[in-house]
Amino acid sequence: MSAKKFEDFEVGIDDLFDVSDAACLTTKLDRRRRIEELEEEKRLREELSEFA
C-alpha cells in the first residue's frame, strides 16, 4: 500500500471512530434523558397519590 493510500485509510478510520463516538454519546444522552423523565414521572405520581 502506498503512503498516500495508507494516509487516506488512516483518516477514514479516524472519521469512522469519531462518528461512532458521537453516536454512542447521543445514545447515552438519550438514555439518560429518558431515565430522568421516568424518575420525574414517578415523583409526580407519588406526589399525586399523597393528595388522592
C-alpha positions in Angstrom: 0.0 0.0 0.0 1.4 3.4 -0.9 1.9 6.1 1.7 -0.9 8.2 0.2 -3.4 5.3 0.3 -2.4 4.5 3.9 -2.9 8.1 5.0 -6.3 8.1 3.3 -7.2 4.9 5.1 -6.0 6.2 8.4 -8.0 9.4 8.1 -11.1 7.3 7.0 -10.7 5.1 10.1 -10.4 8.2 12.4 -13.6 9.7 10.9 -15.4 6.4 11.4 -14.4 6.3 15.1 -15.5 10.0 15.5 -18.9 9.2 14.1 -19.2 6.0 16.3 -18.2 8.0 19.4 -20.7 10.7 18.6 -23.5 8.2 18.0 -22.6 6.4 21.3 -22.7 9.7 23.1 -26.0 10.6 21.6 -27.4 7.2 22.6 -26.1 7.6 26.2 -27.6 11.1 26.4 -31.0 9.9 25.1 -31.0 7.1 27.6 -30.1 9.4 30.5 -32.8 11.8 29.4 -35.3 9.0 29.3 -34.3 7.8 32.8 -34.7 11.4 34.2 -38.1 11.6 32.6 -39.2 8.4 34.2 -37.8 9.4 37.6 -39.7 12.7 37.3 -42.9 10.9 36.3 -42.5 8.6 39.3 -42.0 11.5 41.6 -45.1 13.3 40.3 -47.2 10.2 40.7 -46.1 9.8 44.3 -47.0 13.5 45.0 -50.3 13.0 43.3 -51.1 9.9 45.4 -50.5 11.9 48.6 -53.4 14.2 47.6 -55.7 11.5 46.4 
